[in-house]
Amino acid sequence: MKVVIDVNIFVSSFLWEGNPKKVVERAIEGIDELYITQEILEQISEVLNRPKFNADKESVKYYMKLIEEMANELISGIKTQNGSRDVDDNIILECGITGNVDYIITGDDDLLVLKEFNGIKIVTPKEYKEAIKKLQ
């Protein structure tokens, strides 16, 4: 599957076990084809480096390098006006459109409420796991 993984899923997968980590591991293992933009990479790094997470700087650097190496980095020329109710989330939608992906995987209610955008399914990590099971 071709996917865009939202910042909150990357952060959760870095900090904790669970469905978000399993989603990211699928991309690391090459099972899913991950698409990302420089803006999304910058957001992941910024969030992981917030003092409240107290994340080890070297671990964050390693994680960011891993994401960059496994992902197809895109330059999104698309700008969407009628996307998410939180305009900051539009970079996720724009990446999905540019990459012509099948799924956007997120925990963000502002994106999840859309359910689908330009033919791209928007799901939680748990919903994604269930959808993949049905295809196997």
C-alpha atoms as a printed R data frame, in Angstrom:
    type eleno elety resid chain resno       x       y      z
1   ATOM     1    CA   MET     A     1   0.000   0.000  0.000
2   ATOM     2    CA   LYS     A     2   1.029   3.575 -0.596
3   ATOM     3    CA   VAL     A     3   0.644   5.572  2.620
4   ATOM     4    CA   VAL     A     4   1.184   8.902  4.316
5   ATOM     5    CA   ILE     A     5   1.696   8.605  8.054
6   ATOM     6    CA   ASP     A     6   0.766  11.645 10.125
7   ATOM     7    CA   VAL     A     7   3.185  13.273 12.554
8   ATOM     8    CA   ASN     A     8   1.245  12.068 15.609
9   ATOM     9    CA   ILE     A     9   1.656   8.444 14.519
10  ATOM    10    CA   PHE     A    10   5.430   8.830 14.055
11  ATOM    11    CA   VAL     A    11   5.708  10.435 17.490
12  ATOM    12    CA   SER     A    12   3.611   7.712 19.128
13  ATOM    13    CA   SER     A    13   5.615   4.985 17.410
14  ATOM    14    CA   PHE     A    14   8.865   6.514 18.677
15  ATOM    15    CA   LEU     A    15   7.676   6.827 22.266
16  ATOM    16    CA   TRP     A    16   5.422   3.811 22.813
17  ATOM    17    CA   GLU     A    17   4.462   0.327 21.652
18  ATOM    18    CA   GLY     A    18   1.134  -0.345 19.953
19  ATOM    19    CA   ASN     A    19  -0.632   0.080 16.641
20  ATOM    20    CA   PRO     A    20   1.211   3.265 15.595
21  ATOM    21    CA   LYS     A    21   4.541   1.458 15.993
22  ATOM    22    CA   LYS     A    22   3.245  -1.490 13.945
23  ATOM    23    CA   VAL     A    23   2.194   0.887 11.144
24  ATOM    24    CA   VAL     A    24   5.638   2.522 11.014
25  ATOM    25    CA   GLU     A    25   7.342  -0.886 11.157
26  ATOM    26    CA   ARG     A    26   5.422  -1.937  8.015
27  ATOM    27    CA   ALA     A    27   7.003   1.016  6.216
28  ATOM    28    CA   ILE     A    28  10.465   0.281  7.648
29  ATOM    29    CA   GLU     A    29  10.188  -3.316  6.462
30  ATOM    30    CA   GLY     A    30   9.189  -2.151  2.985
31  ATOM    31    CA   ILE     A    31   5.722  -3.688  3.166
32  ATOM    32    CA   ASP     A    32   4.120  -0.283  2.661
33  ATOM    33    CA   GLU     A    33   5.416   2.494  0.446
34  ATOM    34    CA   LEU     A    34   5.746   5.633  2.590
35  ATOM    35    CA   TYR     A    35   5.450   9.153  1.188
36  ATOM    36    CA   ILE     A    36   6.569  12.243  3.070
37  ATOM    37    CA   THR     A    37   7.483  15.894  2.522
38  ATOM    38    CA   GLN     A    38  10.202  18.034  4.056
39  ATOM    39    CA   GLU     A    39   7.519  19.933  5.996
40  ATOM    40    CA   ILE     A    40   6.283  16.722  7.608
41  ATOM    41    CA   LEU     A    41   9.846  15.651  8.463
42  ATOM    42    CA   GLU     A    42  10.461  19.026 10.111
43  ATOM    43    CA   GLN     A    43   7.274  18.702 12.172
44  ATOM    44    CA   ILE     A    44   8.218  15.214 13.376
45  ATOM    45    CA   SER     A    45  11.647  16.426 14.470
46  ATOM    46    CA   GLU     A    46  10.241  19.535 16.139
47  ATOM    47    CA   VAL     A    47   7.664  17.560 18.124
48  ATOM    48    CA   LEU     A    48  10.086  14.818 19.203
49  ATOM    49    CA   ASN     A    49  12.546  17.448 20.417
50  ATOM    50    CA   ARG     A    50  10.013  19.151 22.691
51  ATOM    51    CA   PRO     A    51  11.189  19.144 26.312
52  ATOM    52    CA   LYS     A    52   8.022  17.392 27.536
53  ATOM    53    CA   PHE     A    53   9.055  14.182 25.744
54  ATOM    54    CA   ASN     A    54  12.590  14.263 27.133
55  ATOM    55    CA   ALA     A    55  13.712  12.201 24.142
56  ATOM    56    CA   ASP     A    56  17.352  11.293 23.718
57  ATOM    57    CA   LYS     A    57  18.746  13.573 20.972
58  ATOM    58    CA   GLU     A    58  20.812  10.811 19.376
59  ATOM    59    CA   SER     A    59  17.808   8.476 19.276
60  ATOM    60    CA   VAL     A    60  15.719  11.194 17.617
61  ATOM    61    CA   LYS     A    61  18.484  11.783 15.033
62  ATOM    62    CA   TYR     A    62  18.659   8.065 14.282
63  ATOM    63    CA   TYR     A    63  14.860   7.817 13.977
64  ATOM    64    CA   MET     A    64  14.707  10.826 11.645
65  ATOM    65    CA   LYS     A    65  17.462   9.370  9.463
66  ATOM    66    CA   LEU     A    66  15.587   6.064  9.319
67  ATOM    67    CA   ILE     A    67  12.386   7.821  8.202
68  ATOM    68    CA   GLU     A    68  14.250   9.809  5.546
69  ATOM    69    CA   GLU     A    69  15.915   6.681  4.181
70  ATOM    70    CA   MET     A    70  12.744   4.578  3.956
71  ATOM    71    CA   ALA     A    71  10.351   7.251  2.657
72  ATOM    72    CA   ASN     A    72   9.751   8.609 -0.805
73  ATOM    73    CA   GLU     A    73  10.269  12.305 -0.238
74  ATOM    74    CA   LEU     A    74   8.001  14.497 -2.294
75  ATOM    75    CA   ILE     A    75   7.895  18.162 -3.113
76  ATOM    76    CA   SER     A    76   4.228  19.007 -2.930
77  ATOM    77    CA   GLY     A    77   3.192  21.734 -5.331
78  ATOM    78    CA   ILE     A    78  -0.453  21.115 -4.507
79  ATOM    79    CA   LYS     A    79  -2.189  23.466 -2.098
80  ATOM    80    CA   THR     A    80  -5.605  22.519 -0.841
81  ATOM    81    CA   GLN     A    81  -8.058  25.146  0.322
82  ATOM    82    CA   ASN     A    82 -10.933  22.909  1.387
83  ATOM    83    CA   GLY     A    83  -9.107  20.212  3.295
84  ATOM    84    CA   SER     A    84  -8.953  19.803  7.031
85  ATOM    85    CA   ARG     A    85 -10.782  22.056  9.463
86  ATOM    86    CA   ASP     A    86  -7.283  22.600 10.931
87  ATOM    87    CA   VAL     A    87  -5.333  24.156  8.046
88  ATOM    88    CA   ASP     A    88  -2.040  22.975  9.587
89  ATOM    89    CA   ASP     A    89  -3.107  19.415  8.697
90  ATOM    90    CA   ASN     A    90  -3.412  20.237  5.004
91  ATOM    91    CA   ILE     A    91   0.255  19.307  4.456
92  ATOM    92    CA   ILE     A    92  -0.713  15.701  5.179
93  ATOM    93    CA   LEU     A    93  -3.555  15.835  2.639
94  ATOM    94    CA   GLU     A    94  -1.343  17.543  0.056
95  ATOM    95    CA   CYS     A    95   1.342  14.886  0.469
96  ATOM    96    CA   GLY     A    96  -1.288  12.201 -0.016
97  ATOM    97    CA   ILE     A    97  -2.573  13.773 -3.209
98  ATOM    98    CA   THR     A    98   0.925  14.327 -4.613
99  ATOM    99    CA   GLY     A    99   1.949  10.743 -3.827
100 ATOM   100    CA   ASN     A   100  -1.344   9.337 -5.085
101 ATOM   101    CA   VAL     A   101  -1.523   7.232 -1.926
102 ATOM   102    CA   ASP     A   102  -4.135   4.723 -0.817
103 ATOM   103    CA   TYR     A   103  -4.253   5.666  2.879
104 ATOM   104    CA   ILE     A   104  -3.497   8.497  5.270
105 ATOM   105    CA   ILE     A   105  -2.919   7.028  8.722
106 ATOM   106    CA   THR     A   106  -3.553   9.424 11.588
107 ATOM   107    CA   GLY     A   107  -4.849   9.868 15.095
108 ATOM   108    CA   ASP     A   108  -5.931  13.454 14.421
109 ATOM   109    CA   ASP     A   109  -9.692  13.987 14.688
110 ATOM   110    CA   ASP     A   110  -9.508  16.947 12.290
111 ATOM   111    CA   LEU     A   111  -8.381  14.533  9.568
112 ATOM   112    CA   LEU     A   112 -10.306  11.448 10.698
113 ATOM   113    CA   VAL     A   113 -13.628  13.299 10.445
114 ATOM   114    CA   LEU     A   114 -13.072  13.514  6.667
115 ATOM   115    CA   LYS     A   115 -12.936   9.679  6.346
116 ATOM   116    CA   GLU     A   116 -11.781  10.150  2.733
117 ATOM   117    CA   PHE     A   117 -10.201  12.948  0.729
118 ATOM   118    CA   ASN     A   118  -9.751  12.884 -3.060
119 ATOM   119    CA   GLY     A   119 -10.169   9.108 -3.022
120 ATOM   120    CA   ILE     A   120  -7.646   8.607 -0.195
121 ATOM   121    CA   LYS     A   121  -8.958   6.713  2.826
122 ATOM   122    CA   ILE     A   122  -8.180   8.401  6.151
123 ATOM   123    CA   VAL     A   123  -7.938   5.915  9.010
124 ATOM   124    CA   THR     A   124  -6.505   5.272 12.462
125 ATOM   125    CA   PRO     A   125  -3.645   2.780 12.856
126 ATOM   126    CA   LYS     A   126  -6.127   0.215 14.194
127 ATOM   127    CA   GLU     A   127  -8.479   0.706 11.226
128 ATOM   128    CA   TYR     A   128  -5.522   0.389  8.871
129 ATOM   129    CA   LYS     A   129  -4.495  -2.921 10.429
130 ATOM   130    CA   GLU     A   130  -8.073  -4.204 10.033
131 ATOM   131    CA   ALA     A   131  -8.232  -3.056  6.375
132 ATOM   132    CA   ILE     A   132  -4.934  -4.807  5.597
133 ATOM   133    CA   LYS     A   133  -6.171  -8.036  7.209
134 ATOM   134    CA   LYS     A   134  -9.217  -8.024  4.911
135 ATOM   135    CA   LEU     A   135  -6.973  -7.746  1.862
136 ATOM   136    CA   GLN     A   136  -4.852 -10.746  2.804
